[in-house]
Amino acid sequence: MASAATAPENLVSSAASPAPEPENAPAERREPQNEYERLEFAVEKNPRVAEHWMELLAYVKDEQDLDAVRRVYDRFFEYFPNAGAQWIAYAEMELAHSNFTQVDAIFVRCLRTTLSLDLWRFYLQYTRRVNPLPPYTGEDNSPREQTRRVLEGAYEFALKYIGWDRESGVIWQDYINLIREREAKGTWQEGQKMDQLRRVFRRAVVIPLNQVEAIWRDYDAYENALNKLTAKKFLAESSPGYMQARSVLRELKGQTENLVRPELPVLPCWILPTPFSRPPGKERQMFAAWRRYLEWEEKNPLMLEDTAAFHTRVLSAYRKASMYMRFDAVLWYNAASFCQSAHREADALAWYKSGMEACPWSLLLRFGYAELCRAQGRYADGTAALDELVVYLQHELDVRLGALRAMQEHVDKETAEERVRIQERRQQLDSMPEDEGDTAVELADKERRLHEECASRKTKLAEDSKVEIDEWKDAMAQTWIKYMHFVRRADGIKPTRQIFGRARKTPHCAWQVYEANALIEYHCSKEPVVAAKVFELALRTFGPEEHLVVRYLDFLISINDDTNARAVFERTVSSIPAERARIIWNRWSDYEYCYGDTSAIARLESRLHDLYPDEPKVEAAADKLRYDMLDAVRARDLGFSRAANAMLRKERTETPAVDEPREETQKPKAAAPAAGRQSMEEIRKSLLAAEPKKESEKRAASKEPPAAKKAKTSEAPTRRSRLEPTPPPQPSLPDALLYFLSLLPSAQSFDGPRIPPDHILECMMNTSLPLIQLPGYADRKGPARRSTRKGR
């Protein structure tokens, strides 16, 4: 009997798992007391780290508690809804307990959104298992025929979602064999079977499948077996699509064979560094490879004329990529952008929502979604998404600040315990004789060092956490700023002021939010007075922060309010240390040098000299003459021109100087064989020049530029006469040795390790070898020759 739950018409679509509600500030909780609590704490702390979930699942499975396993699986799929291997494991667990209803429910939840070939094959195997074919009876609409329709419907349902995948060729072949095995009674049923089989063949051969050539050969044989006259017509109609698919398959393999496909997606290391994270370079390479493939799919390499089929293929590729790159916000953004370009706004909203669930930290997705909602008149949905982003970022920032405080409190606790021990020891010393005074001094010194070490450890913890905390603070500030810009475009200036009021009340609001609001007031409301008041409020809130002061000065100078600009400068620069105030002095000196009078410039230079007495005068002169990016003094007089910098970079990449030996960078071509043998006299002349040189020196000289050769030639005698005596003439070599040297290959062709000849010769001369007299070579000036070599 066919199972209704497995029939494709009863598989209703399931929406993506809802995003969890924004978390509040982390509450105090006790430390885990056992392994289960430790694992629960790990998944609660970082629910997007898959390894913690795998450990928790393994633990609850060992406990043999089916309901507990189900609860963990359900929570796991909220964060990893496309984990094909885990859906299969979940279904297999239910199947092992013969819970067919639960298995059907699992397929309803996962099939449409998880384009895992293994999962779909498991679904087809399950469908065959629960729908075995009854015996053939020959009756119309028999149970066997009804079961076949269910199985064929399941294959059609599967191919609708994964038939585009190049690795789905096996499923296409199974479907073709299933149709072939169908019993046909009468001409009408035989014709139906033939037409259905032809349609499936023609659909498969135009898809770049790994088995497309085998399917084409099968189709060719099938048509020719039916009718050779009609086979030529049908094959000719499908041949162009098949040739295009076979050609695209080669490109597709090049695009996809090296893609990284982890079993479960991993958070990028720049979001949450974990022991399971990949290095940043490899992470970016993985994302870039997937993006190149998806861009290739968007170019329609199959040249599909059916727009709906083209869109379905591209979006299916994006869905499959999301299985492996779930935490890449760019993937979701590109998919939504493709839907918008195809005028599929509803699909774009769905992609944005799914992306925000996967990457709740992404400003790219949140603001893209908000802009699309605004364009569709759903302004409230857009602002709700931005409010969720604010809550999420605030929570993440609080978590990191709380972790830093906890570590610092732990250091304080350890220090306090050690201080108590010191005080107890001191009380013991008070009851001892006076000769123990040295020990008391040591304890006092130990307590002092303990205090210094505590302060140093806390400072080190703060420094180590500063970069990450600052990044989250910057994201928070940017969110508030762009939130104000979004609301101002959509709803005007008054709601924008309300958003600014909310931002001011948050504990981690940055000065950039005040500056952004001040500039909105100036540019959009034409209210310079209101803008100045916002800047003043920022100064009162953050104190004399040097970057804020520079931005305030920029604003006042831009509206030509030099009086207030001078007052702000004088009021703030004196309360900031000189090393931090340098950028304020630079900004004000730029203004004075351009628009100040002579007396103001003189006073400025005097104050700068008093504050920075070690600064070279030429630097001050260069600053005085500089205008924006025009700085000819540093370029021409101080040698920091772009041309000089380019020459410096070039010198760093070039080889060493010409008078130093250089390594060979390329293997020279092998010398052509000589036309005939050289005579002994020719060999002697070629090897013994008037002014003998080593072969390495000859090669170095041949590679030198002409100018360097000329300089070397003119300087060589002078150098030699001043620094070293003239070397003795090189002794002549015997003819046999000269002939042997002529047969050796050029030294330039050697690319192995360099062997020091002095060490080799010393080893040979110090080695005792037995003398062997060969016939005809006895008494041939052996001792004299050895003495000559030794003299050399």
C-alpha positions in Angstrom: 0.0 0.0 0.0 1.4 3.4 -0.9 2.4 5.6 1.9 0.6 8.9 1.7 3.3 10.7 3.6 5.9 9.9 1.0 3.8 11.0 -2.0 5.2 14.2 -3.4 1.8 15.9 -3.5 1.6 15.5 0.3 5.0 17.0 1.0 4.1 20.5 2.0 6.7 23.2 2.0 8.3 24.2 5.2 9.6 27.7 6.0 13.1 28.2 7.2 13.6 27.8 11.0 12.7 30.9 12.8 15.4 33.0 14.2 15.8 32.9 17.9 14.6 35.9 19.9 17.3 38.4 20.6 19.1 37.6 23.7 19.3 39.9 26.7 22.4 40.6 28.6 24.0 37.4 29.9 22.9 36.5 33.4 25.1 35.1 36.1 25.1 31.3 36.1 26.8 28.6 38.1 29.6 26.6 36.7 28.8 23.3 35.0 28.7 20.4 37.5 28.9 17.5 35.0 29.6 16.6 31.4 26.0 17.2 30.2 25.9 20.6 31.8 29.3 21.4 30.3 28.1 20.5 26.8 24.9 22.4 27.2 26.8 25.5 28.4 29.1 25.2 25.3 26.2 25.1 22.8 24.3 27.8 24.6 27.4 30.1 24.6 28.2 29.5 20.9 25.3 27.8 19.2 26.8 28.2 15.7 29.8 26.1 16.5 28.8 22.7 15.1 31.4 20.7 17.0 29.8 21.4 20.3 26.4 20.1 19.0 28.1 16.9 17.7 29.5 16.3 21.2 26.2 16.9 22.8 24.4 14.6 20.4 26.9 11.8 21.0 26.4 12.2 24.7 22.6 12.0 24.7 22.6 9.1 22.2 24.8 7.2 24.6 22.2 7.8 27.3 19.6 6.0 25.2 17.0 8.7 25.8 15.0 9.0 22.5 13.1 12.1 23.6 16.3 13.9 24.7 17.9 13.1 21.4 14.9 14.5 19.5 15.1 17.7 21.5 18.8 18.2 20.8 18.2 17.5 17.1 15.4 20.0 16.9 17.5 22.7 18.6 20.5 21.8 16.4 18.5 22.3 13.2 17.5 25.8 14.2 21.1 26.8 13.5 22.0 24.2 10.9 18.8 23.6 8.9 20.7 22.3 5.8 22.9 19.7 7.5 22.1 16.7 5.2 24.2 14.1 7.1 22.4 15.0 10.4 19.0 14.8 8.8 19.8 11.3 7.5 21.1 10.3 11.0 17.9 11.7 12.6 15.7 9.8 10.1 17.7 6.6 10.5 17.3 6.8 14.3 13.5 7.0 13.9 13.5 4.3 11.3 15.4 2.0 13.6 12.5 2.3 16.0 9.9 1.9 13.2 8.6 5.4 13.7 7.5 5.9 10.1 5.3 8.9 10.9 8.3 10.7 12.4 10.4 9.9 9.4 7.7 11.3 7.1 7.7 14.5 9.2 11.4 14.7 9.0 11.3 14.6 5.2 8.6 17.3 5.1 10.9 19.5 7.2 14.1 19.1 5.3 13.8 17.9 1.7 12.8 21.2 -0.1 15.5 23.3 1.6 18.4 20.8 1.7 19.8 19.9 -1.7 22.0 17.1 -0.4 22.2 14.2 -2.9 22.8 11.7 -0.1 19.6 12.9 1.6 17.5 12.7 -1.5 18.9 9.2 -2.3 18.0 8.2 1.2 14.5 9.5 0.6 14.2 7.5 -2.6 15.4 4.3 -0.9 13.0 4.9 2.0 10.2 5.4 -0.5 11.0 2.1 -2.2 11.2 0.4 1.2 7.8 1.5 2.4 6.2 1.0 -1.1 7.3 -2.5 -2.2 6.0 -3.6 -5.6 3.2 -6.2 -5.3 3.1 -9.1 -7.8 1.9 -8.4 -11.3 -1.8 -9.3 -11.9 -2.4 -7.7 -15.3 -5.4 -5.8 -14.0 -6.1 -2.1 -14.8 -5.2 0.2 -11.9 -3.8 -2.7 -9.9 -1.9 -2.2 -6.6 1.4 -2.7 -8.5 0.5 0.0 -11.0 -0.5 2.4 -8.1 2.8 1.7 -6.3 4.7 2.4 -9.5 3.0 5.7 -9.9 4.0 6.6 -6.3 7.7 5.6 -7.0 7.8 7.5 -10.3 6.2 10.5 -8.6 8.9 10.4 -5.9 11.6 10.4 -8.6 10.0 13.3 -10.4 9.8 15.2 -7.1 13.5 14.5 -6.4 14.7 15.5 -9.9 12.7 18.7 -9.7 15.0 19.8 -6.9 18.3 18.1 -7.6 18.1 17.0 -11.2 20.2 20.1 -12.2 23.2 18.9 -10.2 26.0 17.3 -12.2 26.3 14.5 -9.7 22.6 13.5 -10.0 23.2 11.4 -13.1 22.8 8.1 -11.2 19.3 9.2 -10.0 18.4 10.0 -13.6 19.6 6.5 -14.7 17.6 4.9 -11.9 14.5 6.7 -13.0 15.0 5.6 -16.6 15.4 2.0 -15.5 12.3 2.3 -13.3 10.2 3.4 -16.3 11.7 0.7 -18.5 10.7 -2.0 -16.0 7.1 -0.9 -16.1 4.7 -3.5 -17.5 2.7 -2.3 -20.4 -0.5 -4.0 -21.5 -1.7 -3.1 -24.9 -0.6 -0.6 -27.5 -1.9 2.5 -25.6 0.1 1.7 -22.5 3.1 0.8 -24.5 2.9 4.2 -26.3 2.5 6.0 -23.0 5.6 4.3 -21.7 7.6 5.1 -24.8 6.6 8.8 -24.7 7.4 9.1 -21.0 10.8 7.4 -21.4 11.7 9.6 -24.4 10.7 12.8 -22.4 13.0 11.7 -19.5 15.9 10.9 -21.9 15.5 14.3 -23.6 15.4 16.2 -20.3 18.5 14.4 -19.0 20.8 14.7 -22.0 20.7 18.5 -22.0 21.9 18.8 -18.4 25.7 18.7 -17.7 25.7 15.5 -15.8 28.7 13.4 -15.0 26.9 10.5 -16.8 25.5 12.6 -19.7 27.5 10.7 -22.3 26.4 7.3 -21.0 22.7 8.5 -20.9 23.1 9.8 -24.5 24.4 6.4 -25.7 21.5 4.7 -24.0 19.1 7.1 -25.6 20.7 6.6 -29.0 20.4 2.8 -28.6 16.8 3.2 -27.4 15.6 5.3 -30.4 17.4 3.1 -32.9 15.9 0.0 -31.4 12.4 1.5 -31.8 12.6 2.9 -35.3 15.8 3.9 -37.2 13.9 6.3 -39.4 12.3 8.3 -36.5 15.5 7.9 -34.4 17.4 10.2 -36.7 14.8 12.9 -36.3 14.5 12.7 -32.5 18.3 12.5 -32.0 18.9 15.5 -34.3 16.5 17.5 -32.2 18.3 16.7 -29.0 21.8 16.7 -30.3 22.5 20.5 -30.0 21.4 20.6 -26.4 23.5 17.5 -25.7 26.6 18.9 -27.3 26.2 22.2 -25.3 25.7 20.2 -22.1 28.8 18.1 -22.8 30.9 21.2 -23.5 29.6 23.0 -20.4 30.3 19.9 -18.3 34.1 20.4 -18.8 33.8 24.0 -17.6 31.6 23.0 -14.7 34.1 20.4 -13.5 36.8 23.0 -13.5 34.6 25.3 -11.5 33.4 22.8 -8.9 35.9 20.0 -8.4 38.1 22.0 -6.1 35.3 23.6 -4.0 35.5 22.9 -0.3 32.5 21.0 1.0 32.7 20.6 4.8 30.2 18.3 6.4 29.0 21.2 8.6 29.6 24.9 7.9 32.2 26.6 10.1 32.0 30.1 11.4 34.6 32.4 9.8 37.6 33.1 12.1 37.0 36.8 11.9 33.5 36.3 13.4 34.4 33.8 16.1 37.9 32.3 16.3 37.7 28.7 17.6 40.0 25.7 17.5 38.0 24.5 14.6 38.4 27.6 12.5 40.4 27.7 9.3 43.2 30.3 8.7 41.8 33.6 7.3 43.6 33.1 4.0 42.1 29.6 3.4 38.7 30.8 4.6 38.7 33.7 2.0 39.9 31.4 -0.7 37.0 28.9 0.0 34.5 31.7 -0.1 36.0 33.2 -3.2 35.9 29.9 -5.1 32.2 29.4 -4.4 31.5 33.0 -5.4 33.3 32.5 -8.7 31.3 29.4 -9.4 28.0 31.1 -8.6 28.9 34.1 -10.8 29.6 31.6 -13.6 26.2 30.1 -13.1 24.6 33.5 -13.3 26.2 34.0 -16.8 23.9 31.2 -18.1 26.6 29.0 -19.7 23.9 26.5 -20.8 22.3 29.4 -22.8 18.9 28.4 -21.4 16.1 30.2 -23.3 13.5 29.4 -20.6 13.9 32.2 -18.1 12.2 30.3 -15.3 14.5 27.3 -15.8 17.5 29.6 -15.8 16.4 31.2 -12.5 15.6 27.8 -11.0 19.1 26.5 -11.8 20.9 29.6 -10.4 18.9 29.7 -7.2 19.4 25.9 -6.7 23.1 26.5 -7.0 22.9 29.1 -4.3 20.8 26.8 -2.1 23.4 24.1 -2.4 26.2 26.6 -1.7 24.4 27.7 1.5 24.8 24.1 2.8 28.6 24.7 3.0 28.9 28.5 3.3 26.0 29.1 5.6 27.9 31.8 7.6 29.0 33.8 4.6 26.8 36.9 4.4 27.9 37.7 0.9 26.4 34.5 -0.4 22.9 35.4 0.9 23.3 39.0 -0.3 24.3 37.9 -3.8 21.4 35.5 -4.0 18.9 38.2 -2.9 20.5 40.6 -5.4 20.0 38.1 -8.2 16.4 37.7 -7.2 15.9 41.5 -7.3 17.5 41.7 -10.7 15.1 39.0 -11.9 12.2 40.9 -10.4 11.5 38.2 -7.8 11.2 40.5 -4.8 9.4 37.9 -2.7 12.2 35.4 -3.2 14.7 38.2 -2.4 13.0 38.9 0.9 13.1 35.1 1.7 16.8 35.0 1.0 17.4 38.1 3.1 15.5 36.5 6.0 17.3 33.2 5.8 20.6 35.1 5.6 19.8 37.1 8.7 19.0 34.0 10.6 22.4 32.5 9.6 24.4 35.7 10.0 22.7 37.9 12.6 25.8 40.1 12.8 25.7 41.2 9.1 25.0 44.9 8.5 25.0 44.0 4.8 22.0 41.7 5.0 20.1 43.8 7.6 20.3 47.1 5.7 19.7 45.3 2.3 16.6 43.8 3.8 15.5 47.1 5.3 15.9 49.0 2.0 13.9 46.3 0.1 11.1 46.5 2.7 11.1 50.3 2.4 10.8 50.0 -1.4 7.8 47.7 -1.0 6.1 49.8 1.5 6.9 47.6 4.5 8.8 50.2 6.5 7.9 48.6 9.9 9.5 45.3 8.9 12.7 47.1 7.9 13.0 49.0 11.2 12.2 45.8 13.1 15.2 44.1 11.4 17.5 47.0 12.3 16.2 46.9 15.9 17.1 43.2 16.1 20.6 44.0 14.8 21.1 46.7 17.5 20.0 44.2 20.2 22.3 41.5 18.8 25.3 43.7 18.6 24.7 45.1 22.1 24.4 41.6 23.4 27.7 40.4 21.8 29.5 43.5 23.1 28.2 42.9 26.6 29.3 39.3 26.5 32.8 40.2 25.6 33.0 43.0 28.1 31.6 40.6 30.7 34.2 38.0 29.9 37.0 40.6 30.2 35.6 41.7 33.6 35.4 38.1 34.8 39.0 37.4 33.8 40.1 40.6 35.6 38.1 39.7 38.7 39.7 36.3 38.7 43.1 38.0 38.7 42.0 40.2 41.6 40.8 37.2 43.5 44.1 35.4 43.1 45.9 38.5 44.2 43.7 39.0 47.2 44.3 35.4 48.3 48.1 35.8 48.0 47.9 39.1 49.9 46.1 37.3 52.8 48.8 34.8 52.9 51.4 37.5 53.1 49.6 39.3 55.9 49.3 36.1 57.8 53.1 35.6 57.4 53.7 39.1 58.6 51.6 38.6 61.7 53.7 35.6 62.5 56.9 37.6 62.1 55.6 40.3 64.5 55.8 37.8 67.4 59.4 36.8 66.4 62.7 38.4 67.6 64.1 41.5 66.0 66.7 39.6 64.0 63.9 38.6 61.6 63.6 42.1 60.1 65.1 41.1 56.8 62.2 38.7 56.3 59.7 41.4 56.9 61.3 43.6 54.3 61.1 40.7 51.9 57.4 40.3 52.5 56.8 44.0 52.0 58.7 43.8 48.7 56.8 40.7 47.7 53.5 42.5 48.4 54.6 45.4 46.3 55.6 43.1 43.4 52.3 41.3 43.7 50.4 44.5 43.3 52.4 45.4 40.2 51.9 42.0 38.7 48.2 42.2 39.3 48.0 45.5 37.5 50.2 44.2 34.7 48.1 41.1 34.2 44.8 43.1 34.1 46.4 45.5 31.6 47.5 42.6 29.4 44.0 41.1 29.4 42.5 44.5 28.4 45.0 44.9 25.6 44.4 41.4 24.3 40.7 42.0 24.2 40.9 45.6 22.9 40.9 44.8 19.2 37.9 42.5 19.2 35.9 44.8 21.6 36.7 47.8 19.5 35.5 46.0 16.3 32.2 45.3 17.9 31.9 48.9 19.2 32.7 50.2 15.7 29.9 47.9 14.3 27.6 49.2 16.9 28.4 52.8 16.0 28.1 52.2 12.3 24.7 50.5 12.8 23.3 53.5 14.6 24.7 55.9 12.0 23.3 54.1 9.0 20.0 53.5 11.0 19.7 57.3 11.2 20.4 57.7 7.5 17.8 55.0 6.7 15.1 56.6 8.8 15.9 60.1 7.5 15.4 58.9 3.9 12.3 57.0 4.7 10.5 59.1 7.3 12.1 62.5 7.7 14.2 64.3 10.3 12.0 64.0 13.4 12.1 60.2 13.6 15.9 60.5 12.9 16.2 62.5 16.1 14.4 59.8 18.0 16.8 57.2 16.8 19.7 59.5 17.9 18.1 59.8 21.3 17.9 56.0 21.6 21.6 55.7 20.6 22.7 58.3 23.2 21.1 56.2 26.0 23.1 53.1 25.1 26.1 52.4 27.3 28.5 52.1 24.4 27.5 54.9 22.1 30.5 56.3 20.2 31.3 59.9 19.3 31.0 59.1 15.6 27.2 58.8 16.2 27.1 62.4 17.5 29.1 63.6 14.6 26.8 61.8 12.1 23.7 63.3 13.7 25.3 66.8 13.7 26.1 66.6 10.0 22.5 65.3 9.3 21.2 68.3 11.1 23.4 70.6 9.1 23.0 69.1 5.6 19.3 68.0 5.8 17.8 70.5 8.2 20.1 73.4 7.3 20.6 74.0 11.0 24.3 74.8 11.7 23.4 76.0 15.3 21.8 72.7 16.1 24.8 70.8 14.6 27.2 72.9 16.7 25.2 72.1 19.8 25.4 68.3 19.0 29.2 68.6 18.7 29.3 70.5 22.0 27.2 67.7 23.6 29.7 65.2 22.2 32.6 67.1 23.8 30.9 67.1 27.1 30.1 63.4 26.9 33.4 62.1 25.6 35.8 64.8 26.8 38.5 66.2 24.6 38.9 63.2 22.3 41.4 64.3 19.7 39.7 62.8 16.7 36.4 64.3 17.7 38.0 67.7 18.1 39.5 67.5 14.6 36.0 66.6 13.1 34.5 69.5 15.1 37.1 71.9 13.7 36.5 70.6 10.2 32.8 71.4 10.6 33.4 74.9 12.0 35.9 75.8 9.4 33.6 74.5 6.6 30.9 76.9 7.8 33.4 79.7 8.1 33.0 80.1 11.8 36.6 80.9 12.6 35.8 82.5 15.9 34.2 79.4 17.4 36.8 77.2 15.7 39.6 79.1 17.4 37.8 78.9 20.8 37.3 75.1 20.4 41.0 74.7 19.5 42.2 76.7 22.5 39.8 75.1 24.9 40.7 71.5 23.9 44.3 71.4 22.9 45.6 72.4 26.3 43.8 69.6 28.0 45.2 66.8 25.8 48.8 65.4 26.1 51.1 66.7 23.5 51.6 63.3 21.7 47.8 62.9 21.3 47.2 66.5 20.4 49.5 66.4 17.5 46.7 65.8 14.9 44.8 68.8 16.3 47.8 71.0 15.9 48.3 69.7 12.4 44.7 70.5 11.5 44.9 74.0 13.0 48.2 74.7 11.5 46.9 73.8 8.0 44.1 76.4 8.5 46.5 79.1 9.9 49.1 78.6 7.1 46.3 79.0 4.5 44.1 81.7 6.0 45.9 83.2 9.0 47.8 86.4 9.2 51.5 86.8 9.8 51.3 87.3 13.5 49.0 84.3 14.0 51.4 82.1 12.0 54.3 83.4 14.1 52.6 82.6 17.4 51.6 79.2 16.1 55.2 78.3 15.1 56.5 79.5 18.4 54.0 77.3 20.3 54.8 74.3 18.1 58.5 74.8 18.7 57.9 74.9 22.5 55.7 71.7 22.4 57.8 69.7 20.0 61.4 71.0 20.3 63.0 67.9 18.7 61.0 68.2 15.5 63.3 69.2 12.6 62.7 72.7 11.3 62.5 71.5 7.7 59.4 69.5 8.6 57.7 72.6 9.9 58.7 74.4 6.8 57.4 71.6 4.6 54.1 71.6 6.5 53.8 75.4 6.0 54.3 75.1 2.2 52.1 72.0 1.8 48.6 72.3 0.3 46.3 69.3 0.7 48.0 66.5 -1.3 50.5 68.9 -3.0 53.8 68.5 -1.2 56.7 69.4 -3.5 59.1 70.1 -0.6 59.1 66.6 0.6 59.0 65.3 -3.0 61.9 67.4 -4.4 63.9 68.8 -1.5 63.6 65.8 0.9 63.6 63.0 -1.7 60.2 61.5 -0.9 58.8 61.8 -4.4 56.8 59.1 -6.0 59.5 58.5 -8.5 62.1 58.1 -5.8 59.9 55.6 -3.9 59.4 53.6 -7.1 63.1 53.5 -7.7 63.6 52.3 -4.1 61.1 49.6 -4.5 62.8 48.6 -7.8 66.2 48.5 -6.1 64.9 46.2 -3.4 63.6 43.7 -5.9 66.8 43.7 -8.1 69.8 41.4 -7.8 72.9 42.5 -5.8 75.5 44.9 -7.1 77.4 44.0 -10.3 80.8 43.7 -8.5 79.4 40.9 -6.3 79.0 37.3 -7.6 75.4 36.6 -8.5 73.5 33.3 -8.4 72.2 31.9 -11.7 68.5 32.5 -11.9 67.9 30.5 -15.1 69.3 27.4 -16.5 71.2 28.2 -19.7 70.4 26.3 -22.8 72.7 23.4 -23.5 75.6 24.2 -25.9 75.3 22.9 -29.4 77.6 20.1 -30.3 80.8 21.1 -32.1 81.1 20.3 -35.8 84.4 18.7 -35.3 87.0 18.0 -32.6 89.3 20.7 -31.5 93.0 20.3 -31.7 95.2 20.3 -28.5 96.5 23.7 -29.5 93.0 25.2 -29.8 92.0 23.7 -26.5 95.1 25.1 -24.8 94.5 28.6 -26.3 90.8 28.6 -25.2 91.5 27.4 -21.6 94.8 29.3 -21.0 94.2 33.0 -21.8 96.8 35.7 -21.4 95.2 36.9 -18.2 93.7 33.8 -16.6 90.3 34.0 -14.9 88.1 31.6 -13.2 85.1 30.4 -15.2 82.7 31.9 -12.6 84.3 35.3 -13.0 84.0 35.0 -16.8 80.3 34.3 -16.5 79.8 37.1 -14.0 81.6 39.5 -16.3 79.6 38.4 -19.4 76.4 39.2 -17.6 77.4 42.7 -16.4 76.1 45.8 -18.1 78.5 47.5 -20.5 78.9 50.4 -18.2 79.8 48.2 -15.3 82.3 46.3 -17.4 84.0 49.5 -18.5 84.2 50.7 -14.9 85.6 47.4 -13.7 88.2 47.4 -16.5 89.4 50.9 -15.6 89.4 50.3 -11.9 90.9 46.8 -11.8 94.6 47.6 -12.2 94.5 50.4 -9.7 92.7 48.3 -7.1 95.0 45.4 -7.6 98.1 47.5 -7.4 97.0 49.1 -4.1 95.4 46.2 -2.3 97.2 43.0 -3.3 100.4 41.9 -5.2 100.2 40.7 -8.7 99.5 36.9 -8.7 102.0 34.6 -10.2 101.4 33.2 -13.7 99.3 30.1 -13.9 101.2 27.0 -14.7 100.5 25.2 -18.0 98.3 22.1 -18.0 99.2 18.8 -19.7 97.5 18.1 -23.0 95.6 15.2 -21.7 94.1 17.2 -18.9 93.2 20.0 -21.3 91.4 17.5 -23.5 89.6 16.1 -20.5 88.5 19.6 -19.5 87.1 20.3 -23.0 84.9 17.3 -22.7 83.3 18.4 -19.5 79.9 20.2 -19.7 79.8 23.9 -19.0 79.7 24.9 -15.3 76.6 26.9 -16.0 74.6 23.7 -16.6 75.2 22.6 -13.0 72.1 23.3 -10.9 72.9 21.3 -7.8 74.4 22.3 -4.5 77.7 24.2 -4.6 80.7 22.1 -3.5 83.7 24.0 -1.9 86.7 22.9 -4.1 89.3 23.7 -1.4 87.8 21.2 1.0 87.5 18.5 -1.7 91.1 19.0 -2.8 92.4 19.0 0.8 90.5 15.8 1.5 92.0 14.1 -1.7 95.5 15.2 -0.9 95.3 14.0 2.7 93.9 10.6 1.7 96.3 7.6 1.5 95.6 5.6 -1.6 97.4 2.4 -2.6 99.5 2.9 -5.8 98.4 0.6 -8.6 100.7 0.3 -11.6 98.9 -0.2 -14.9 100.6 -1.6 -17.9 102.1 1.1 -20.0 101.7 3.8 -17.5 104.4 2.9 -15.0 106.9 5.7 -14.1 105.0 8.4 -15.8 106.0 11.5 -13.7 103.5 10.7 -11.0 105.4 12.3 -8.1 106.3 15.4 -10.1 102.6 15.9 -11.0 101.4 15.4 -7.5 103.9 18.0 -6.3 102.7 20.4 -8.9 99.1 20.1 -7.8 100.1 20.5 -4.2 102.0 23.6 -5.1 98.9 25.0 -6.7 
